[in-house]
């Protein structure tokens, strides 16, 4: 909440004192005139002495000006208060509603949020990135953002990496990616030619393989403050997909392939891919990274950011 500064409060106090003193003068003068006469006669006499009313008018005018100045100062302070905006990018086949719990928690923590829909199943990653990311940035700027952070889920992180590899964002702050296929997914390798997979995931889903020619493999290291959270639990509805992935995974992406060279911090938590962004622990860790640039490893087993990026190739 914004409050008046000391000088503004002093001005207000002086105005109130001035009005009181002027009113007192009128009352005293009225009493003096009415002593030995009627109140009506006294008031009639007072009305014939405009000097007192000039004093009152001047005091009221000054107070009005002071109040307007104080209001303008408060409005200016509101406009100049720093705004940190978090742009949320959902994953493949999802909508902005999938990030609703995260957005609500960010707003409660004092962040402005922007969470857009983009046609994830209809266009390749390049086209999606060149539309969704600048749209999010523009909306944050319209909110008066001094800094723009990102929180992404799954393929949303790949959109952001693609865009940032080609564009500089002056207001970019920190980024948290949740279960991103930063080095692709074996699920895409196994199902790329499946008609149902192609229908549901569209052209972008074809680009998330693990081969050197896949889009994630060609993006290179990140050069911005990035924290990655991924899961190592497979939900019952993803068991058949989890069996396609070697090593610990969340049912869609392996722990190893969620990592990317250049990331700032990395955390593995016991959740599945689809709803990881709704978990209170994930939300809490996301907020911690946005504030401090690191995760709270006292609440989870420490992870070396570079331990598996180059050491766990297939």
N, C-alpha and C positions, 0 to 999 in steps of 0.2 A: 504494500500500500504506500502511496506517495503522501508525504506530509509537508506542511509549510516549513520553510526555512526559518531560522531565527529572525532574520531581518523582516520577513513577511509577517511573522507573528507580532513583531514589535510594531510594525506599521498598523496592523489591525487594532492592536491595543491602544495606540495613540489616537486612532480615529474614534474608537469608542469613548476614550477619555475626552476628546474634543467635543463630541456630541453631548456628553453628559454635562461638561462645563458650560456649553452654550445654552443647553436647556435650563441649567441652573440659573444662568443670567436672566433668561426670560422669566422664569418663575419668580425670582427675587424682584425683578422690575415690575412684574405684574402685581405682586403683593404690595410693593411700595405704592403703586398707583391706586390699588384698591383699598388701602388703609384709610378708613374714614369715608369710603365711597362704595358704590356697588361694583361687583365683579364685571358686569357688563360695561360699565363706564371705564373701568380699568383696561379691559381688553380693547375697547374702542380707542383709548388713548395710545395703547401699545401699537395698534395697527397704524397709527400715524407716525411711528418712528421706525423707518425702514432700515436704519443702521444695524439694529439687532438682527433683522432678517437677512441682511447681507452677510453678516457673520455666520449665521446658521447655514445659509445657502452655500457659502464658501467651504465650510466644514463638510457638508454633505457631498459637495462636488469632489473634494479631495479624497474623501472616503470611498466614493464610487470609483474614482480612478485607481486608488490603491487596491481595491477588491478586484478590479479588472486586470491590473498588473499581476496580482497574485495568481489569478486563474490562468492567465497566459503563461506564467512561469511553471505552473503545475502541468499544463498541457505540453509545454516544451519539454519538461522533464520526462513525461510519458513518451513523447516521440523520440527522445534521445536515449531512453533506456535500452541497453543492449538486448537484441533478440537472437537467440540461438535456435535455429530451425533444424529439425531432423526430417529428412526425406526417407520414406519407407518404400521399398520396391519388393513386391511379392514375387513368388516363384511361378514356374511353368504350370499352366492350367488352373491358376488360382485368381483371386481378385483382391482388391484392397481390404475387403472384410477379413481376410485371413490374417491381417496385421492389426486388427482392431484392438486386441488386448495390449499389444506392445505400444500402440499409439496412445491409448488411454493412460498407461503408466508413464509414458514420456511427458504427456501433458500435465499429469499430476506432479511431476518433478520440475515443472516450470518451463519445459520446452514447447515451442510451437512445432506443429507437425504438418507434413504434407504426405498424403498417401493416395496415389493415383491408380487407376486401372490402365492396363495396356494389353493389347491383343496378343498374348503370349503364344497362342496356338496358331496364329495366322501368318506370321512374318518371321524371317530369319533374325538372328540375334543382332546383326548389324543395324537393320532397320528399326528394330525395337529399341536398341540403345540410343540411336540418334533421335528418337522421339521422346521416350519416357524420361531419360535422364535430364535433358535440357528443360523439359516441361516441369519437372520437379524443382529444378534450380530456379526457374522463373517464378514459380509460385512461392517459393521461400523468399525470394527477393521482394515480391509484392507484399509480403508480410513485414518487410523492413529488416530482414535478417542481416546480422553482422557476421554470422558464421553459419555454415551449412554442414551438418553431419549426415551420414547415411547409415541406415540399418536395412540390410537386405536378407532375403531368404532364398536359398537354393539358386536357381538360374538368375534371379535378380542381381546377385553378386557378379555374375559374368557380364551382364549388361553394363554394370558400373565399371568393371575393369576395362572392358572394350572402349567405353567412352573416355575414361580418364587416360588411357594410353594414347589418345589422339587429341585431347583437349585439356587445357589448363583451366581449372576452376579457382578463381581468385579467393573466394570465401570458403574453400574446402577446409573442414575441420577434421574429425575422426570418422572412421568407418568400422562398423561391426557387420561381419557376414555370418549368417547362420546356415550351417550345412551346405556350403557352396561346393559345386563340383569343379573346384579350381584346376584339377588335372583330369577332368572328365569323369565318366562313370562307366563301369563295365556293363551296367544294365543297357546302356545305349549300344555298346558293342554287340551284345547278345540279341537285342530285339530290333535293331535298326531296320531290318527288312521285313518285320512283322507288320501286316496291314493294319491291325488294330492299334499298334504302337504308333505307326505313322499317322493314322487318322486322329488319334487323341492328342499327340504331342506336336504335330505339325512340323514345319521346316526347322524351327529352332531345336526341337528334340533330336533331330538328326545331327546336330553340330556338337553334341556333348560327349563324343567318344573319347577314348584314351589314346588313340593313335597320334603320332607326331603332327599329322595334318589337321587334326581337330582344332576348332577355334580356341578352346581353353589352352591347349598346348602351345599355341602360337602367340599368346598374349605377353609372355615374359614376366619378369619380376614386377612387383608392385612398388610404387615410390610414394606412398602416402601412409599415414598412420592407420594401421589395419589390425583389428583383433578378429580372430576366427573362432567361433564356437561350433563344434560338431557333436553328434551323438554316437553312441556305440551300442544302442539297443534297437532291436528290430521288432516292430509291431506285428501282430499276428497276420494282418492283411498284407504285409510286405515280406513274409517269410520266403515266399518263392523267389522274390527278387533278391533278398539278402543272400540266398544260396548261390547266386551268380557272382557274388563279389568276394574276392579272397581277403581274409583277415577281418578285423573288427570293422563294423559298418553300421549305418543307421537304417538300412533297408533300401537306400538309393545311392548313397555315396560312401566310399570307404574313408576311414579315419585318415589314412595316408593321403588320399587324393583330395581331401578337403583343404589341405595345406598348400601354401604358395610361397615361393621365395620372396623375401623382403617383408613378410608380415611382422608386425610388432609383437604380437602375443597370440597364444593358441591355447584352447581349452577343450577338453573332452568331457561331456556330461552324459549321464545315463538316460538318454531320451531318443526317440525315433525321429525320423526325418520330417514327417508330414506336419506335426504340430509342435515342433521344438520351440517355435517362437511364442507359444502360449504358456510355457512353463515358468512359474514364478522365479525359479533359480536362474533361468536363462535371461529373463527380463532384468533381474537384479544385477547380474554380471554385465549385461549390456549397458545399463546405466553407469555402472562403475567404470567401464572402459571409456565411455563418452566423457566422464568427468575427469578421470585420472590418467588415461592413456595406457591402462593395463588392467588385467583381470585380478580378482581376489583368489590367489592360489592357496590361501589358507583354508578355503572351503572345498578344494578339490585337489587331486593329485597333480603335482607340477608337471608341466609339459615343456619340453625343449622345442622352441619354434623351428629349429632346423634339423631335428633329430631324424625325421623320416622323409623329408622332402626329397633328398637325394639317395637315401639309404634303403628305400623300400620299393624300388622298381620291380616290376613283374619280370 
